[in-house]
């Protein structure tokens, strides 16, 4: 695999005219196809001056406090470069603004070409993880959280986002690849589409129970046709102990999932002896809404756009040493940061 370490390689790289998808594939990322062109020009200049293999030590830091995610994928990006030494903050660890979250030592020829994708991996993953952690903090340890964010992002990065949510403490995610990347099975029930096609919530619930594997929880949407409390009782009376939960996804056109709605559904289920039926709330869920609804009877939350739409935690890579000598641009302090939190990965 020839890397994009020269302008000649860039200029000679042709893209198939019949390409069906525009996202970069693994080989394109690994060879530097998503890097910024100015890093290739840097390689050209240093190669011309016979300096391209000078040893450098770089550090990566974030613009604001956050939660580390993307470390494992970053290591996959750097895996083929045996001359690199890498230290990083493990996934799931919190960090402060400007704190070094990764340090790399090696020839600049093996470092510079990866600055763009490396920063992108860490910035996006940390941004999604921070948003997910805010939801976990709001929910507390006992409420179940499921990431439903894949539909809000380009499919090429949706699994990375959902994996970041799992790193931050979510219990599951609906994206198949996102779950598999963490050694989990995807979590989810069925969409409104099946109810609209069948025409009756109870018929779908019965078919769900009869056709799905026995280990899958029976959690059914109840906001498609009728009053949510009424539908919840219809399902509970029919499926009894086989109904694990109901999902409230009331649209904004009808006021969304409110505290009053949750309170009523919970009370009516309890009054008829169905306290075992859990309530899952979804649709525009944020940390604030989790705080509002968790004490009203919601047992689990499906969170999508709040995580998927969160801003990346901008990352910066600085050269801190050249051939062991401390260096820095103006405004930054030369030399390695003092930290005992990053650990050796390779």
Secondary structure, 3 states (H helix, E strand, C coil): CCCCCCHHHHHHCCCCCCCCCCCCCHHHHHCCCCCCHHHHHHHHHHHHCCCCCCEEEEEEEECCCEECCCHHHHHHHHCCCCCCEEEECCCCCEECCCCEEEEEEEEHHHCHHHHHHHHHHHHHHHHHHHHHHHHHHHHCCCCEEEECCHHHCCHHHHHHHHHHHHHCCCCEECCHHHHHCCCCCCCCCCCHHHHHHHCCHHHHHHHHHHHCCCCCCCEEECCCCCCHHHHHHHHHHHHHHHCCEEEECCCHHHCCCCHHHHHHHHHHHHHCCCCCCEEEEECCCCHHHHHHHHHHCCCEEEECHHHHCCCCCCEEEEEEEECCEECCCCCCCCCCCCCCCCEECC
